[in-house]
Amino acid sequence: MKALFLIIALLGITSVTEAQIIDKLKKALGKDKDLTEADASAGLKEALIQGVTKGTDIVSQVDGYYGNPAIKIPMPDDARQVESTLRKLGMGKQVDEAIESMNRAAEDAASAATPIFIHAIEKMTITDAVGIVQGGDTSGTHYLRGRTTGQLHEAFKPSIKSSLDKVDATKHWKDVMSAYNKVPFVKKVNTDLADYVTGEAINGLFHMIAQEEQNIRTNPAARTTDLLEKVFK
């Protein structure tokens, strides 16, 4: 991807058709025998696979979500009043346990995303690649979000449900909701916990993948293979 991007930038192209990009690329490749269109395509895929693998590995660790303020999963919007009320009643510990357990569930389930991402990357076409080339520093991540969000949600939710039970998140959530619903005159809350945590976990995962994509684009030390070094130099 970077190879294509650099060639386009060097040629001063700002708004062109796919055919024009490919034509310019072929002409440029004639001047650089060591860089092939196959290299560019393979480099694009390798960069994205490295990004999703590292991003997923990071969030799959203990505190991958819970210890990262940028992606830490908070109480759902419709439960913010629950949090506020219970903290005022001296039940902050129970609220904190519920929040931590939601994040632990996301960390536990995150690895299920990797094969979905890799499948989408492997199916990438030259048209997809051109779209990514014409995009910004996180255009690869945006491509993956558009291609995989539905599949991720479908595949992730059962894992999240299992993880919620595994880390006692369901119990902590029920304890908090039960305590809140006993407070006189409050509006009852009935959040789909698994659906909420699934959505937040996916958003956090894409945030980390975007960071990894930007890192590969801008940081030579992040190009950990010969192919990445070749196409991103």
Backbone as JSON, one array per atom type, in Angstrom:
{
  "sequence": "MKALFLIIALLGITSVTEAQIIDKLKKALGKDKDLTEADASAGLKEALIQGVTKGTDIVSQVDGYYGNPAIKIPMPDDARQVESTLRKLGMGKQVDEAIESMNRAAEDAASAATPIFIHAIEKMTITDAVGIVQGGDTSGTHYLRGRTTGQLHEAFKPSIKSSLDKVDATKHWKDVMSAYNKVPFVKKVNTDLADYVTGEAINGLFHMIAQEEQNIRTNPAARTTDLLEKVFK",
  "N": [[0.82, -1.2, 0.0], [1.86, 1.27, 0.85], [3.83, 1.53, -1.02], [2.38, 1.99, -3.38], [1.11, 4.34, -2.56], [3.28, 6.07, -2.14], [4.36, 6.25, -4.71], [2.27, 7.48, -6.08], [2.15, 9.89, -4.68], [4.7, 10.94, -5.26], [4.45, 11.34, -7.95], [2.74, 13.39, -8.0], [-0.01, 13.11, -8.02], [-3.35, 13.77, -7.26], [-6.11, 13.4, -7.55], [-7.42, 10.86, -9.17], [-8.42, 8.31, -11.53], [-8.99, 4.76, -11.07], [-7.88, 3.32, -13.21], [-6.0, 5.15, -14.16], [-4.28, 5.28, -11.99], [-3.25, 2.67, -11.91], [-2.0, 2.65, -14.42], [-0.05, 4.67, -14.1], [1.33, 3.5, -12.05], [2.4, 1.21, -13.27], [4.15, 2.42, -15.11], [5.89, 3.68, -13.37], [6.94, 1.47, -12.08], [8.51, 0.48, -14.05], [10.75, 1.94, -13.8], [11.78, 1.08, -11.47], [12.98, -1.73, -10.92], [13.09, -3.48, -8.83], [10.77, -3.29, -7.43], [7.62, -4.57, -7.55], [4.24, -4.91, -8.83], [3.04, -7.03, -7.6], [4.54, -7.12, -5.26], [3.66, -4.75, -4.05], [0.93, -5.29, -3.62], [1.12, -7.57, -1.97], [2.54, -6.46, 0.13], [0.73, -4.59, 1.12], [-1.29, -6.3, 2.11], [0.19, -7.74, 3.99], [0.93, -5.73, 5.75], [-1.56, -4.97, 6.8], [-2.39, -7.38, 7.95], [-0.4, -7.67, 9.89], [-1.03, -5.43, 11.41], [-3.68, -5.98, 12.36], [-3.23, -8.32, 13.75], [-1.38, -7.59, 15.75], [-2.84, -5.55, 17.0], [-5.06, -6.98, 17.95], [-3.77, -8.8, 19.62], [-2.85, -7.07, 21.6], [-5.21, -6.05, 22.84], [-6.19, -8.4, 23.79], [-4.79, -9.06, 26.01], [-4.47, -9.07, 29.63], [-5.89, -6.21, 31.01], [-5.93, -5.07, 28.54], [-8.19, -3.8, 27.51], [-9.33, -2.75, 29.9], [-7.22, -1.39, 31.14], [-6.63, 0.65, 29.41], [-7.36, 3.85, 28.81], [-8.38, 4.91, 26.44], [-9.96, 3.0, 25.22], [-11.33, 1.7, 27.17], [-14.18, 0.09, 28.46], [-17.07, 1.67, 29.42], [-19.85, 2.1, 31.76], [-23.02, 1.41, 30.24], [-24.79, 3.93, 28.31], [-27.5, 4.16, 29.04], [-27.37, 3.3, 31.58], [-25.98, 5.02, 33.1], [-27.15, 6.6, 35.05], [-27.69, 4.67, 36.86], [-25.11, 4.03, 37.76], [-24.34, 6.49, 38.9], [-26.27, 6.82, 40.93], [-25.9, 4.53, 42.58], [-23.27, 4.87, 43.39], [-23.54, 7.11, 44.98], [-24.93, 5.96, 47.01], [-23.03, 4.55, 48.3], [-22.14, 2.27, 47.03], [-20.03, 1.97, 45.3], [-18.0, 0.09, 44.94], [-19.27, -2.22, 43.97], [-20.16, -1.26, 41.51], [-17.72, -0.68, 40.27], [-16.71, -3.28, 40.08], [-18.5, -4.38, 38.25], [-17.94, -2.86, 35.95], [-15.22, -3.47, 35.54], [-15.44, -6.23, 35.07], [-16.86, -6.34, 32.66], [-14.97, -5.34, 30.89], [-12.99, -7.28, 31.19], [-14.28, -9.44, 30.04], [-14.37, -8.62, 27.37], [-11.63, -8.58, 26.8], [-11.08, -11.29, 27.06], [-12.5, -12.41, 24.95], [-11.52, -11.29, 22.62], [-9.63, -12.43, 20.84], [-11.03, -13.93, 19.02], [-11.55, -12.4, 16.84], [-9.42, -12.28, 15.02], [-9.17, -14.32, 12.83], [-11.35, -13.54, 11.24], [-10.71, -10.97, 10.36], [-8.36, -11.56, 8.9], [-9.35, -13.18, 6.85], [-10.91, -11.3, 5.45], [-8.9, -9.57, 4.57], [-7.4, -11.22, 2.89], [-9.14, -11.51, 0.78], [-9.02, -9.14, -0.53], [-9.15, -6.91, -3.31], [-7.69, -5.38, -6.31], [-9.16, -3.09, -6.76], [-10.1, -2.56, -4.19], [-7.63, -2.05, -3.02], [-6.83, 0.27, -4.36], [-8.74, 2.05, -3.41], [-7.96, 2.19, -0.75], [-5.42, 3.27, -1.05], [-6.08, 5.82, -1.94], [-7.14, 6.83, 0.32], [-6.81, 7.95, 3.77], [-4.43, 7.91, 6.54], [-5.5, 5.87, 8.05], [-6.99, 4.36, 6.36], [-6.96, 1.67, 5.64], [-7.87, 0.45, 7.95], [-10.46, 1.52, 8.0], [-11.46, 0.27, 5.74], [-11.48, -2.41, 6.6], [-13.29, -2.19, 8.72], [-15.65, -1.61, 7.36], [-15.97, -3.98, 5.94], [-16.08, -6.04, 7.8], [-17.51, -5.6, 10.19], [-20.21, -6.5, 10.63], [-19.87, -9.31, 10.51], [-18.04, -9.6, 12.58], [-19.57, -8.82, 14.79], [-21.53, -10.78, 14.81], [-19.98, -13.1, 15.18], [-18.57, -12.46, 17.45], [-20.35, -11.96, 19.56], [-21.43, -14.4, 20.75], [-19.03, -15.3, 21.91], [-18.49, -13.21, 23.64], [-20.73, -13.41, 25.33], [-20.2, -15.89, 26.53], [-17.77, -15.24, 27.76], [-18.58, -13.22, 29.5], [-19.98, -14.67, 31.41], [-17.91, -16.31, 32.24], [-16.07, -14.62, 33.53], [-17.55, -13.69, 35.55], [-19.03, -11.43, 34.98], [-21.72, -11.25, 34.3], [-22.96, -11.91, 36.7], [-22.01, -9.8, 38.37], [-23.18, -7.66, 37.04], [-25.93, -8.23, 37.3], [-26.12, -8.07, 40.06], [-25.63, -5.34, 40.48], [-27.73, -4.17, 38.99], [-29.91, -5.25, 40.31], [-29.61, -4.15, 42.86], [-29.93, -1.44, 42.22], [-32.53, -1.35, 41.13], [-34.02, -1.71, 43.35], [-34.11, 0.69, 44.58], [-36.28, 3.23, 45.59], [-38.69, 4.62, 43.35], [-37.1, 4.83, 41.03], [-36.31, 4.68, 37.51], [-36.55, 1.65, 35.87], [-33.87, -0.29, 34.49], [-32.89, -2.1, 31.64], [-30.6, -3.29, 30.11], [-29.17, -4.87, 27.24], [-26.65, -6.66, 27.95], [-24.65, -8.29, 26.74], [-24.81, -7.55, 24.04], [-24.17, -4.84, 24.19], [-21.51, -4.86, 25.29], [-20.25, -6.28, 23.27], [-20.43, -4.5, 21.04], [-18.94, -2.31, 22.03], [-16.48, -3.55, 22.46], [-15.7, -4.19, 19.85], [-15.46, -1.63, 18.72], [-13.32, -0.65, 20.25], [-11.32, -2.41, 19.45], [-10.97, -1.76, 16.72], [-10.0, 0.8, 17.06], [-7.45, 0.3, 18.12], [-6.3, -1.13, 16.01], [-6.22, 0.84, 14.05], [-4.28, 2.5, 15.15], [-2.06, 0.83, 14.95], [-1.87, 0.59, 12.17], [-1.23, 3.23, 11.42], [1.23, 3.37, 12.68], [2.83, 1.53, 11.26], [2.89, 2.8, 8.8], [4.36, 5.11, 9.35], [6.56, 4.6, 10.99], [9.67, 3.31, 10.71], [10.76, 1.26, 12.3], [8.65, -0.36, 12.85], [8.28, -1.93, 10.69], [8.6, -5.0, 10.26], [9.39, -7.07, 8.6], [11.17, -8.19, 5.64], [9.7, -7.68, 3.32], [7.82, -5.72, 4.12], [9.61, -3.68, 4.75], [10.64, -3.22, 2.23], [8.45, -2.29, 0.65], [7.52, -0.14, 2.04], [9.48, 1.7, 2.29]],
  "CA": [[0.0, 0.0, 0.0], [2.71, 2.45, 0.93], [4.5, 1.66, -2.31], [1.44, 2.68, -4.27], [0.89, 5.69, -2.04], [4.47, 6.88, -2.38], [4.47, 6.5, -6.14], [1.25, 8.48, -6.44], [2.57, 11.17, -4.11], [5.86, 11.43, -6.0], [4.01, 11.75, -9.28], [1.9, 14.57, -7.84], [-1.4, 12.8, -8.34], [-4.24, 14.02, -6.13], [-7.44, 12.88, -7.82], [-7.31, 10.12, -10.4], [-9.21, 7.1, -11.61], [-8.26, 3.53, -10.8], [-7.1, 2.99, -14.4], [-4.86, 6.06, -14.2], [-3.34, 4.88, -10.94], [-2.57, 1.46, -12.35], [-1.12, 3.02, -15.53], [1.09, 5.38, -13.54], [2.1, 2.54, -11.28], [3.18, 0.38, -14.19], [5.25, 3.23, -15.64], [6.86, 3.88, -12.29], [7.61, 0.2, -11.82], [9.52, 0.3, -15.08], [11.97, 2.63, -13.35], [12.23, 0.44, -10.24], [12.83, -3.15, -11.24], [12.99, -4.25, -7.6], [9.44, -3.12, -6.85], [6.62, -5.07, -8.48], [2.85, -4.74, -8.4], [2.8, -8.12, -6.65], [5.12, -6.68, -3.99], [2.79, -3.74, -3.47], [-0.27, -5.96, -3.13], [1.49, -8.42, -0.85], [2.93, -5.58, 1.22], [-0.51, -4.05, 1.67], [-1.94, -7.34, 2.9], [1.04, -8.07, 5.13], [0.84, -4.63, 6.72], [-2.85, -5.05, 7.47], [-2.4, -8.57, 8.81], [0.41, -7.34, 11.05], [-1.78, -4.48, 12.22], [-4.8, -6.61, 13.08], [-2.71, -9.31, 14.69], [-0.81, -6.91, 16.91], [-3.93, -4.86, 17.7], [-5.85, -7.98, 18.66], [-2.94, -9.32, 20.71], [-2.79, -6.07, 22.67], [-6.46, -5.98, 23.6], [-6.48, -9.71, 24.38], [-4.04, -9.2, 27.26], [-5.08, -8.48, 30.83], [-5.86, -4.75, 30.96], [-5.94, -4.58, 27.16], [-9.27, -2.81, 27.5], [-9.54, -2.12, 31.21], [-6.11, -0.5, 31.48], [-6.41, 1.63, 28.34], [-8.45, 4.82, 28.88], [-8.94, 5.21, 25.11], [-10.93, 1.98, 24.79], [-11.98, 1.09, 28.34], [-15.63, 0.04, 28.28], [-17.75, 2.25, 30.58], [-21.24, 1.68, 31.9], [-23.83, 1.85, 29.09], [-25.41, 5.25, 28.47], [-28.77, 4.1, 29.77], [-27.1, 2.87, 32.95], [-25.15, 6.02, 33.8], [-27.88, 7.0, 36.25], [-27.48, 3.56, 37.8], [-23.78, 4.22, 38.34], [-24.34, 7.68, 39.75], [-27.12, 6.57, 42.1], [-25.3, 3.54, 43.46], [-22.07, 5.45, 44.01], [-24.02, 7.99, 46.06], [-25.42, 5.1, 48.1], [-21.9, 3.83, 48.87], [-21.96, 0.98, 46.36], [-19.07, 2.16, 44.21], [-17.23, -1.14, 44.73], [-20.05, -3.09, 43.11], [-20.15, -0.66, 40.17], [-16.38, -0.89, 39.72], [-16.59, -4.69, 39.72], [-19.28, -4.59, 37.03], [-17.2, -2.25, 34.84], [-14.01, -4.28, 35.3], [-15.79, -7.54, 34.51], [-17.22, -6.15, 31.25], [-13.71, -5.21, 30.16], [-12.33, -8.59, 31.2], [-14.97, -10.27, 29.05], [-13.91, -8.18, 26.05], [-10.26, -9.06, 26.65], [-11.12, -12.74, 26.93], [-13.11, -12.8, 23.68], [-10.99, -10.52, 21.49], [-8.85, -13.22, 19.87], [-11.94, -14.5, 18.02], [-11.64, -11.49, 15.7], [-8.28, -12.38, 14.11], [-9.43, -15.02, 11.56], [-12.31, -12.78, 10.44], [-9.93, -9.92, 9.72], [-7.44, -12.14, 7.92], [-10.17, -13.61, 5.71], [-11.27, -10.1, 4.68], [-7.68, -9.07, 3.94], [-7.03, -12.13, 1.81], [-10.09, -11.33, -0.33], [-8.86, -7.79, -1.05], [-8.91, -6.8, -4.75], [-6.97, -4.18, -6.71], [-10.08, -1.97, -6.54], [-10.02, -2.27, -2.76], [-6.31, -1.46, -2.75], [-6.84, 1.66, -4.86], [-9.52, 2.84, -2.46], [-7.14, 2.4, 0.44], [-4.36, 4.19, -1.46], [-6.63, 7.17, -2.04], [-7.61, 7.24, 1.62], [-5.86, 8.54, 4.7], [-3.51, 7.05, 7.28], [-6.2, 4.72, 8.63], [-7.95, 3.9, 5.36], [-7.01, 0.22, 5.71], [-8.76, 0.13, 9.07], [-11.83, 1.82, 7.57], [-11.83, -0.8, 4.82], [-11.8, -3.59, 7.4], [-14.52, -1.92, 9.47], [-16.77, -1.75, 6.44], [-16.1, -5.36, 5.45], [-16.1, -7.07, 8.83], [-18.25, -5.28, 11.42], [-21.34, -7.41, 10.8], [-19.35, -10.64, 10.83], [-17.44, -9.55, 13.91], [-20.63, -8.78, 15.8], [-22.16, -12.1, 14.82], [-19.05, -14.08, 15.74], [-18.07, -11.97, 18.74], [-21.36, -11.93, 20.63], [-21.42, -15.64, 21.55], [-17.81, -15.33, 22.71], [-18.69, -12.23, 24.71], [-21.67, -14.0, 26.29], [-19.47, -16.91, 27.28], [-16.77, -14.58, 28.58], [-19.28, -12.5, 30.57], [-20.22, -15.66, 32.46], [-16.62, -16.84, 32.7], [-15.41, -13.67, 34.43], [-18.59, -13.27, 36.52], [-19.6, -10.13, 34.63], [-23.19, -11.35, 34.36], [-23.32, -11.85, 38.12], [-21.79, -8.44, 38.87], [-24.18, -6.81, 36.42], [-27.22, -8.52, 37.94], [-26.05, -7.53, 41.43], [-25.76, -3.88, 40.39], [-29.08, -3.83, 38.54], [-30.84, -5.62, 41.38], [-29.5, -3.13, 43.91], [-30.49, -0.19, 41.71], [-33.97, -1.47, 40.93], [-34.66, -1.68, 44.67], [-34.19, 2.09, 45.0], [-37.65, 3.71, 45.3], [-39.04, 5.63, 42.33], [-36.16, 4.93, 39.91], [-36.72, 4.03, 36.27], [-35.85, 0.38, 35.72], [-32.96, -0.38, 33.35], [-32.78, -3.47, 31.15], [-29.64, -3.26, 29.01], [-28.65, -6.13, 26.7], [-25.24, -6.52, 28.31], [-23.78, -8.93, 25.75], [-24.82, -6.73, 22.83], [-23.45, -3.61, 24.49], [-20.08, -5.13, 25.42], [-19.78, -6.66, 21.94], [-20.24, -3.3, 20.25], [-17.83, -1.53, 22.58], [-15.24, -4.3, 22.24], [-15.34, -4.04, 18.43], [-14.99, -0.25, 18.54], [-11.98, -0.56, 20.84], [-10.4, -3.17, 18.62], [-10.67, -0.96, 15.54], [-9.15, 1.92, 17.51], [-6.07, -0.2, 18.24], [-5.82, -1.49, 14.68], [-5.91, 2.1, 13.38], [-2.99, 2.94, 15.68], [-1.02, -0.02, 14.38], [-1.73, 0.95, 10.76], [-0.48, 4.49, 11.37], [2.6, 3.09, 13.11], [3.53, 0.89, 10.15], [3.07, 3.8, 7.75], [5.25, 6.22, 9.71], [7.68, 4.2, 11.84], [10.46, 2.25, 10.09], [11.01, 0.16, 13.23], [7.47, -1.22, 12.87], [8.28, -2.76, 9.48], [9.38, -6.09, 10.84], [9.78, -8.09, 7.62], [11.84, -7.64, 4.46], [8.7, -7.17, 2.38], [7.32, -4.45, 4.62], [10.68, -2.7, 4.61], [10.8, -2.94, 0.82], [7.35, -1.52, 0.05], [7.21, 1.05, 2.84], [10.68, 2.55, 2.44]],
  "C": [[0.86, 1.26, 0.0], [3.45, 2.65, -0.39], [3.62, 2.39, -3.3], [1.28, 4.13, -3.87], [2.08, 6.6, -2.37], [4.63, 7.23, -3.85], [3.5, 7.59, -6.57], [1.66, 9.86, -5.93], [3.73, 11.78, -4.91], [5.49, 11.94, -7.38], [3.07, 12.96, -9.21], [0.45, 14.33, -8.19], [-2.26, 13.02, -7.12], [-5.63, 13.47, -6.34], [-7.44, 12.19, -9.18], [-8.21, 8.91, -10.36], [-8.35, 5.9, -11.3], [-7.36, 3.18, -11.99], [-5.86, 3.87, -14.49], [-3.81, 5.68, -13.17], [-2.54, 3.66, -11.39], [-1.59, 1.77, -13.49], [0.13, 3.71, -15.02], [1.99, 4.43, -12.75], [2.98, 1.7, -12.18], [4.36, 1.15, -14.77], [6.33, 3.43, -14.58], [7.64, 2.6, -12.01], [8.67, -0.08, -12.86], [10.83, 0.96, -14.71], [12.55, 1.98, -12.1], [12.0, -1.06, -10.38], [12.65, -4.0, -9.98], [11.6, -4.2, -6.97], [8.39, -3.54, -7.87], [5.23, -4.8, -7.94], [2.49, -5.84, -7.4], [3.36, -7.77, -5.28], [4.19, -5.71, -3.28], [1.54, -4.37, -2.87], [0.03, -6.8, -1.9], [1.87, -7.58, 0.37], [1.73, -4.98, 1.92], [-1.16, -5.08, 2.6], [-1.12, -7.68, 4.15], [0.97, -6.99, 6.2], [-0.46, -4.71, 7.5], [-2.92, -6.26, 8.4], [-1.55, -8.32, 10.06], [-0.34, -6.4, 11.99], [-2.89, -5.13, 13.01], [-4.3, -7.63, 14.09], [-2.16, -8.64, 15.95], [-1.9, -6.19, 17.71], [-4.75, -5.82, 18.52], [-5.07, -8.56, 19.83], [-2.91, -8.35, 21.89], [-4.06, -6.08, 23.5], [-6.81, -7.31, 24.26], [-5.76, -9.93, 25.71], [-4.85, -8.64, 28.43], [-4.83, -6.97, 30.82], [-5.77, -4.2, 29.55], [-7.03, -3.56, 26.92], [-9.29, -2.02, 28.81], [-8.45, -1.12, 31.57], [-5.81, 0.56, 30.46], [-7.58, 2.63, 28.33], [-9.12, 5.1, 27.54], [-10.02, 4.23, 24.71], [-11.62, 1.28, 25.96], [-13.5, 1.19, 28.2], [-16.31, 0.58, 29.54], [-19.14, 1.62, 30.78], [-22.02, 2.16, 30.67], [-24.49, 3.19, 29.37], [-26.68, 5.19, 29.3], [-28.61, 3.61, 31.2], [-26.24, 3.87, 33.71], [-25.83, 6.51, 35.08], [-27.76, 5.92, 37.32], [-26.15, 3.76, 38.52], [-23.78, 5.38, 39.32], [-25.11, 7.43, 41.05], [-26.44, 5.62, 43.08], [-24.02, 4.06, 44.11], [-22.46, 6.37, 45.16], [-24.5, 7.2, 47.26], [-24.3, 4.26, 48.71], [-21.64, 2.48, 48.26], [-21.01, 1.08, 45.17], [-18.28, 0.9, 43.9], [-17.97, -2.08, 43.78], [-20.07, -2.58, 41.67], [-18.79, -0.89, 39.51], [-16.18, -2.35, 39.29], [-17.34, -5.0, 38.44], [-18.53, -4.06, 35.81], [-15.95, -3.08, 34.51], [-14.38, -5.6, 34.62], [-16.22, -7.44, 33.06], [-15.96, -6.06, 30.39], [-12.95, -6.53, 30.11], [-12.98, -9.52, 30.18], [-14.52, -9.91, 27.64], [-12.5, -8.67, 25.79], [-10.23, -10.56, 26.37], [-11.59, -13.18, 25.55], [-12.41, -12.25, 22.45], [-10.28, -11.36, 20.43], [-9.73, -13.84, 18.79], [-12.0, -13.65, 16.76], [-10.57, -11.75, 14.64], [-8.6, -13.12, 12.81], [-10.42, -14.29, 10.66], [-11.59, -11.67, 9.69], [-9.05, -10.49, 8.6], [-8.19, -12.6, 6.68], [-10.52, -12.42, 4.83], [-10.06, -9.55, 3.94], [-7.3, -9.93, 2.73], [-7.93, -11.98, 0.59], [-9.95, -9.96, -0.99], [-8.51, -7.79, -2.54], [-8.1, -5.55, -5.05], [-7.85, -2.94, -6.54], [-10.07, -1.56, -5.07], [-8.72, -1.54, -2.43], [-6.25, -0.01, -3.2], [-7.62, 2.56, -3.91], [-8.74, 3.15, -1.21], [-6.02, 3.38, 0.14], [-4.87, 5.63, -1.45], [-7.14, 7.69, -0.7], [-6.52, 7.82, 2.48], [-5.04, 7.5, 5.43], [-4.17, 5.84, 7.91], [-7.22, 4.15, 7.64], [-8.05, 2.37, 5.32], [-7.94, -0.24, 6.82], [-10.22, 0.39, 8.69], [-12.34, 0.76, 6.6], [-12.27, -2.03, 5.61], [-13.08, -3.39, 8.2], [-15.74, -2.12, 8.58], [-17.03, -3.17, 6.01], [-16.38, -6.37, 6.56], [-16.99, -6.8, 10.04], [-19.41, -6.24, 11.67], [-20.89, -8.8, 11.19], [-18.75, -10.68, 12.23], [-18.52, -9.59, 14.99], [-21.28, -10.16, 15.94], [-21.27, -13.15, 15.49], [-18.64, -13.74, 17.17], [-19.07, -12.17, 19.86], [-21.42, -13.24, 21.41], [-20.17, -15.75, 22.44], [-17.91, -14.38, 23.89], [-19.63, -12.8, 25.77], [-20.98, -15.03, 27.17], [-18.47, -16.28, 28.24], [-17.4, -13.81, 29.74], [-19.56, -13.45, 31.74], [-18.91, -16.12, 33.09], [-15.96, -15.92, 33.73], [-16.39, -13.08, 35.45], [-19.17, -11.9, 36.22], [-21.12, -10.15, 34.74], [-23.66, -11.24, 35.8], [-23.16, -10.44, 38.66], [-22.85, -7.48, 38.31], [-25.54, -6.99, 37.08], [-27.25, -7.97, 39.36], [-26.28, -6.02, 41.42], [-27.18, -3.5, 40.01], [-30.12, -4.15, 39.61], [-30.83, -4.58, 42.5], [-30.15, -1.82, 43.47], [-32.01, -0.26, 41.64], [-34.75, -1.54, 42.24], [-34.79, -0.25, 45.2], [-35.58, 2.62, 44.63], [-37.69, 4.75, 44.18], [-38.02, 5.78, 41.19], [-36.74, 4.21, 38.69], [-35.88, 2.78, 36.07], [-35.01, 0.37, 34.43], [-32.83, -1.85, 32.93], [-31.89, -3.49, 29.91], [-29.28, -4.67, 28.57], [-27.15, -6.08, 26.87], [-24.32, -7.11, 27.25], [-23.69, -8.09, 24.48], [-24.01, -5.46, 23.03], [-21.94, -3.85, 24.54], [-19.49, -5.53, 24.07], [-19.48, -5.44, 21.09], [-19.06, -2.47, 20.71], [-16.48, -2.23, 22.35], [-14.76, -4.15, 20.8], [-14.81, -2.63, 18.16], [-13.57, -0.08, 19.08], [-10.94, -1.28, 20.01], [-10.01, -2.39, 17.37], [-9.79, 0.25, 15.89], [-7.69, 1.48, 17.58], [-5.48, -0.57, 16.89], [-5.43, -0.23, 13.91], [-4.56, 2.63, 13.87], [-1.84, 2.13, 15.07], [-0.79, 0.31, 12.9], [-0.91, 2.23, 10.61], [0.99, 4.26, 11.73], [3.41, 2.48, 11.98], [3.82, 1.9, 9.05], [4.2, 4.78, 8.07], [6.52, 5.81, 10.45], [8.46, 3.06, 11.21], [10.68, 1.04, 10.99], [9.84, -0.82, 13.29], [7.4, -2.15, 11.67], [9.19, -3.96, 9.73], [9.73, -7.21, 9.88], [10.46, -7.41, 6.44], [10.85, -7.03, 3.48], [8.14, -5.83, 2.83], [8.36, -3.36, 4.46], [10.82, -2.28, 3.14], [9.71, -2.01, 0.3], [7.02, -0.25, 0.83], [8.39, 2.0, 2.95], [10.47, 3.89, 1.77]]
}
